[in-house]
């Protein structure tokens, strides 16, 4: 059998080497190599996505080789229903963001080399089944991200990049301690996630401490309120494609960590912390919504809306029910398509206007109707309009949470009204009203930009109408996880 | 019979065709839209005939499975749905045709018809849904279409504001509906309309009575948003910023009636919980009175009609709340026709005069004959003049109120009926009678507009007959699924109803035609009341001050909190780490390094001393050697 999952990691790495060996100035060839590599990655991820047997569930496409036998570290890869959607969205967004990166003009070679390393790291994180390996990939992601923001970013890029790097690194340090503690507490010592799962008989206190350590690592990444303040800075400064990756993939690494590591390995602690997660989720939803309302920077508004929307994921994760977990995983996927699309659209506007100040636009709906239509549909998806994918996942999260945390769920519903408020207010300031004469020459969205948006649009509409297609894929896995956790409710 | 699915798909196809081919189609896109709507109407007619013959269609497929829970969507066509299909497709098609004339010169002509078709699809989807969640999905979609069409002329700041206000205000209600549906789901385990039989609800009511009551109230909150009931009615008057055909179709005849439809659809549940019914009746009655009172002083022709719509929707709600299921649904149907006609007539007036202020009009009767006559039919119908349609349905509602045993509802609704007749004929007198007050160059609208007016006028006049005693209350029997309903006409109620209608008309004509100075005088005498009416009970100002401003302020406050406190902690942590490393550096430099350096310095110092004796002179060394030796001997001896 072909080592498909390894190819997801090593194709971008090989492409990175190829890019670095390309003579200086050959930007066209660099772009070609990078895009070809991302296309291969996307095709492989799509193959895995469509060939994964959702009914059978469990780990598939497994690869396992001993790596550092002295401490029992294995190069152990595999995917289940939880990782498959993440791999698919990562593959897709990697390709689209790669195409969106053609606008980058400075140091193209270095940019794409780092970008490909980033892609390899992200995919590695989602396929690793060994904690040591997982940690390696987790940290690999940080480095290119740091440079991509710090070199190709906006005016305050140094501050944003270093804040992102240090903050996340601080979190992952705790995570490392947690991983090491798990290793030494297990008998025989192992980093194997599947072996650590479930009946390892860790005491509740031990579980709680480790859960907290891992929580810090994951919570900063998600980000869960109040660990979110690196996000607006990083988003505002990052170049458009990097924002897309950041929102679409990096944030999901945090929630993925809960599903892959914290919950299966520390089930009792997970249940014990459920209520606190729900509280933080509700705060994030409402708080993010209110703060998004107050933004004048387009990108910052979308960034804070991410805080709000990721809150729904956490809310779904806090309830240990089928609909909660399904909703959370679906929301992770949908947030990738929807917010990724919104960041692309912000980028389209920024490339033309060189400003993101919402108050400086106005009336663009008359000037650039196709762009206006796109922005409207993505915003509607973001505000949870039924018929589009965001609705289904938010609905499932709320439906799952409602019987368990009634008041917290009702409070979270306020986030839906807030979502409508800040998104429609944004649409009004950008698209409606009289046309600002400054933009009377603004160009319509071009073919390349549409190419990056249309796949996302198709997914948003398709999953809004036929959500069962993707639920069939991961449902058995999430339901098995819920069953193993015991659950709090039906 | 599953091809009833096709009913909403025709307009959807029209929407897609216009969306992608609108540029090429140009003005032909209107005919695509009309074709979609007309096809839906034809198919609906066929379905309705089947339903009248006693058939009920139900079909479903699975949308979402979560373990044991299934959400199955599908199709339900029963008499209530059939009635809605009739209203939506017939009124809709007339308005589509009318729009061709009205929107003729608009630069976004084909976009308009695309949106209208999308609305038609959503509204039909709403009416044939067989599941609350499915209904909710289309419920939100019609809200979206409403938003798009209210802010259709988005270059106008006021239109953009109005669209946003409509969407967000109704969404407040929708959240209530959403939570209500979750409560309902967890209390009963289903959201399928057909599951809520009387026996089922009764047994569940024993287990979770108050939860279901609460659920009903929350569902009603959703209906309040959509059907512009107090206190969520504030968006509808602003929605008049949209093109007039939109006001007629969405904000008078169909979408705003969706709230009433929802309550009618939920009637098997509501009727088991008297507290919830009381809430519906009270809110409906308040809305009916309040809006009619505001309509008395409005001067914008569309605003008068908007408040009138709110008031009439309140009427329907009150009927349902008082147990008058057939009365409420009957009025929904008649109102759809005459109110659509009123709006289209107003549109014709606006089209002909380019003004919306009735104070600037007057004497239009001679210049716009078709418009004036059809408008008159509709005005008489809404005022409840027999034998026009509004009379029969309104009479039913008053009868229901009378028989509810709580006279307050009856008299409140009776006063509303009087006010309705009054403001309608105030409007009519100021617009069509008398002499022109300004130099408006009025002209009659083209046939593409006046023909729909005439058709709707015929419907407005006659559509009440099926519910009248002359046809033995056929409609009421039909809507109840064939069970004949006992209706005993109470002469007192009929007299009151006719009296209120005619009295209102007379008084209005008297005040505005015979003694035109008197209204100003009355306004001056009852100044506080006049101000309450003309300022619409200050509801907008209240919301602005009590909700919107605080919400914005909270947003800004939390943003500052985020930057200074939450992020401040992060930055402080960084700064403190840097400071800490400064301290460590000091320790390193002064103490750790100091110790090392001190070792060196002491060695140097000591070596300096020692160097003194290292003179390089051999005699000194010999001297030291001898002295040392002596010292050793002395030590030995001692």
Contacts between the chains, C-beta under 8 A, distances in Angstrom:
chain1	res1	chain2	res2	distance
A	163	B	570	7.5
A	163	B	574	7.7
A	166	B	574	6.9
A	167	B	570	6.7
A	226	B	566	4.9
A	226	B	569	7.9
A	228	B	566	7.7
A	229	B	562	6.6
A	229	B	566	5.4
A	229	B	567	3.9
A	229	B	570	5.4
A	230	B	570	7.3
A	287	B	558	6.0
A	287	B	562	7.9
A	290	B	551	7.5
A	290	B	554	5.6
A	290	B	555	4.4
A	290	B	558	4.8
A	290	B	559	7.9
A	291	B	555	6.4
A	291	B	558	5.1
A	291	B	559	4.7
A	291	B	562	5.6
A	292	B	555	7.8
A	293	B	551	7.3
A	293	B	552	6.9
A	293	B	555	3.8
A	294	B	552	7.4
A	294	B	555	3.8
A	294	B	556	4.5
A	294	B	558	7.2
A	294	B	559	4.2
A	295	B	559	7.3
A	322	B	66	4.8
A	322	B	67	4.4
A	322	B	69	7.7
A	323	B	66	4.7
A	323	B	69	7.3
A	326	B	66	6.3
A	363	B	154	7.8
A	363	B	155	6.3
A	365	B	154	5.7
A	366	B	154	7.7
A	366	B	155	6.5
A	380	B	144	6.7
A	385	B	140	5.8
A	385	B	141	7.5
A	385	B	144	6.1
A	386	B	136	6.6
A	386	B	137	3.7
A	386	B	138	7.8
A	386	B	139	7.9
A	386	B	140	4.5
A	386	B	141	6.6
A	387	B	137	6.0
A	387	B	140	7.6
A	387	B	141	5.9
A	391	B	137	7.6
A	391	B	140	7.8
A	392	B	64	7.6
A	396	B	66	7.4
A	398	B	178	7.7
A	398	B	182	7.1
A	399	B	182	6.3
A	399	B	185	7.5
A	402	B	182	4.7
A	402	B	186	6.7
A	403	B	186	5.3
A	409	B	182	7.9
A	410	B	179	6.0
A	413	B	175	4.9
A	413	B	178	6.6
A	413	B	179	6.2
A	414	B	175	7.5
A	416	B	171	7.2
A	416	B	175	6.0
A	416	B	178	7.8
A	417	B	168	6.8
A	417	B	171	5.6
A	417	B	172	6.0
A	417	B	175	5.9
A	420	B	167	6.2
A	420	B	168	5.4
A	420	B	171	5.0
A	421	B	168	5.7
A	421	B	551	7.8
A	424	B	147	7.7
A	424	B	163	7.9
A	424	B	164	4.6
A	424	B	167	6.0
A	424	B	168	6.7
A	425	B	164	6.9
A	428	B	160	5.0
A	428	B	161	7.5
A	428	B	164	5.7
A	431	B	154	7.2
A	432	B	151	6.2
A	432	B	154	4.0
A	432	B	155	7.7
A	432	B	157	7.9
A	432	B	159	8.0
A	432	B	160	3.8
A	432	B	163	7.9
A	433	B	154	6.9
A	433	B	155	6.7
A	433	B	157	5.2
A	433	B	160	5.5
A	434	B	155	5.3
A	434	B	157	7.2
A	435	B	155	7.2
A	467	B	63	7.7
A	467	B	64	5.9
A	468	B	62	7.2
A	468	B	63	6.7
A	468	B	64	5.6
A	468	B	65	6.6
A	471	B	64	7.0
A	471	B	65	7.3
A	471	B	66	7.8
A	475	B	65	7.7
A	475	B	66	7.9
A	479	B	67	6.2
A	490	B	67	7.6
A	490	B	68	7.5
